[in-house]
Amino acid sequence: MEKLIEFKNINKTFDTLEVIKNLSFEVNSTDIIGILGASGVGKSTILKLIAGLDKPTKGTLINNTKKVGYVFQEPRLLPWKTALQNVLLPLLISGKQKNKAKKKALYYLDKMGLNGFENYYPSQLSGGMLQRVSLARAFALEPDLLLLDEPFSSLDIRLKSVLETMLKELLTEHPIPVLYVSHSPEEVVQFANRIFMMFAGGVIEELPVDEDEDFKEFLKDAFLMTL
């Protein structure tokens, strides 16, 4: 089991607001970690620090990953590029040969149910399709770690269920470690083998994982305590 990420007494302050204080935890190569908590407690900040989109104010962040896949709450696709081109771009930037990159991009678009939509532009796709392109792009990169920042929160219940099923199938076929930020205990318990409850000030408590109904009710109650 390889250690991918280690937070050592990390602090993150925005102006005078201390979002994260003395946060320490590890992410290992077999982990699928669900992070639950109310808005503003620092869940997304953790992902941004790992991805290098922000820097800690204090503390040590050890990052042993070479490639990180990131799926945001709202799809972040280049509007002037097609679905295929959006998935291809990071592969080509990483140095992958064009024919192999295209084959891989088409494979993951197909796995996300987008066969036939490869040449559509983002403006021509629905919200659910856009997020599927985002997931295809993240998986096609073959990252060491996948960061998911509430990827299904803007979708209706039916679409959310469809994409959750697709994600579970992809993680079964292509296992990779994941940090999954969510407001939904029901969502997190489907995927996670470790669950963190995050409170104001960036305090994290790790909870035992169990899929029975009593645990799901406990998780809901614990989540309400963070609000």
Buried (B, 14 or more C-beta within 10 A) or exposed (E): EEEBBBBBEBBBEEEEEBBBBBBEBEBBBEBBBBBBBBEEBBBBBBBBBBBEEBEBBEBEBEBEBEEBBBBBBBBEBEEEBBBBBBBBBBBBEEEBEEEEBBEBBBBBBEBBBBEEBBEBBBEEBEEBBBBBBBBBBBBBBBBBBBBBBBBBBBBEEEBBEBBBEBBEEBBEEEEBBBBBBBBBBEBBBBBBEBBBBBBBEBBBEEBEBEEEEEBBEBBBEBBEEBE
